[in-house]
Amino acid sequence: MKKKIIWMMVGGLMALTLVMAACGPAAPAETEEQGEKKVIVEAEEEKAAEEKEEVVEEEVVSSDTPKYGGTLTVSATADFRRWDTFDFSVATEILTLTNQSLWEGDWAKGPAGGYGTGETDWASNSYDVWDHKAPVAAESVEWSLDEATGEGTIVYQIRPGLHFGLNPDNEASRLVGGREMTADDVVWVLKHATGTPYSYLYRATPELKVADITKTGPWEVTVKVPLDAMMTAIARFGDSIQIQAPEIHAKYGDADDGHGMINEWRPSSVGTGPYILIDNVPGSNVLLDRNPTYWMKDPVGPGEGNQLPYINTVRILVIPDVSTRQAALRTGKIDWLLGITWEDASMIRQTTPELTELAYGGGGGAFWMNSQRAPFDNVLVRRAALMATDLHSINDNLMNGLGQIHTYPWPYLETYKELYLALDDPDFPETAKELYVYNPEKAKQNLAEAGYPDGFKVDAIITATQVDYFAIIKDMWSKVGIDLQLEVREAGAANALKRAGDYDVARGGGNIISIFFTPPTLTSTVKSYGNVDDPKLHAGFSEIRQLAMTDFKGAMGMARELSKYIIDQVYGIPTPAAPSYEFWWPWLKGYSGEYSVGYFNRLSWGQYIWYDEDLKKSMGY
């Protein structure tokens, strides 16, 4: 197979086509110079094999050779209550096993049990690097940009032969009848996602409401959007929603027009994924069985070419109590657990040394000062607040020194290393270096220069779980004259105040690194995301989005350059956080600590690994 990516500029028209074809592992790439064009060409497979004398050897079965069967048992902290795939806050651990997106993460680009390329670790929910993707419900994805018309085009060739899983005991599944997924299904899904008010994409990406989505061939779907919306369209249409059958929503949606939300598990789980949802018992467990009509093959390793999935059953136990979950792990009742604190991880290492572990995260989030109202509309005040915050002391006292003290707006992740501006980088701005050094005296000077020589009083809208952290901030800020009042609210009430922009200080998560080109805390008009409205950032991220479609790593470099300005403006104060840990038993074969193979595809790794029941028995479980 030969795959080419050709770059060219013709007058005012810039065209880029990226074709992702479902294929086996590629041979090493070669670069050819063809006139003024630079062409990246994969080495062609040998056209003919040399004739050899046939040798018959006894087959040797390696301990790495995958076997079929077994039950993967994991845990959830609560019942799954929101089931509609178009709602971002859904039971994604389940729906990414039953339903599929147009493209998803490429398992072979990660560790893949030691057989992958290792280009990423798939250890985060939010990885969305396009070079690490593989077409799934779409057989290929192509896009092009037309600067003359200001329009971008995405063409999806839909994969024939994908059938919705059939569960005879599920009325909704019988309604679909195991039929083949079509291009019409994909058109309906994309239009529903961008045209229905309850949909996450409708609410979070208003620029996609103008998308022109049409069926342009028997198995072809074409999307046209303005150039500035192209990055968002590629990312969100590709790996943010799963394909469902329209007749499901027509019958089970909570509105008469066929566009209502589905609030029940049986209809929403009818998809083309590797598993079929068999049962959901609130307060107890969720059960999924292997889909016998699943189409995907193992892409890499000793089982390359085998039919997936290997594991027969996935069981999710609902265990709200953290101690009970950890006890279930230690006794082999569950096979895998993540979200373990550094304190608990130390105990688990001592009691159950047979477990394998992986540390992840550690970047923390941020808290914001409302830059749209006084006193934090003054950059000198925001700079003073950061200099009055001793990040190293917080890290040492709350996180045992294990946290990453990162610069805002992004933490360091190896997969996105081109994006990160570190404090010790040679080009880190001199004007920003002082911000990350605890200096209450300089903070007082800034406040006096800003017109607040005697300080001021402000409120922090927080929840009960944030009290300990903000008590430390309150004490630190009091030393420079900032009287921080802690206003504890129930989560819903706190979010309502943030959405209304009615706060001085508020805590939130960090920026989702996968959408560095449109960070909601810096470019969104949604006030719960930091309330920042800066023309320089709007223009800068628009340029980043356009570059990313032709040079993804270059766009990360441009965003890194823009972060120098963001850091200097102190639009957020980073919060150190110790890493979390995941532990798993060694009978999960081919597993290397992956969490989400693609963008928020939790548990999707379950289809690629196999369960060594013999090893489990030999270990006494």
Summary of the structure (lengths in Angstrom):
residues: 621
radius of gyration: 25.8
end to end distance: 46.3
largest distance: 91.3
contacts: 2033
relative contact order: 0.15
helix: 33%
strand: 21%
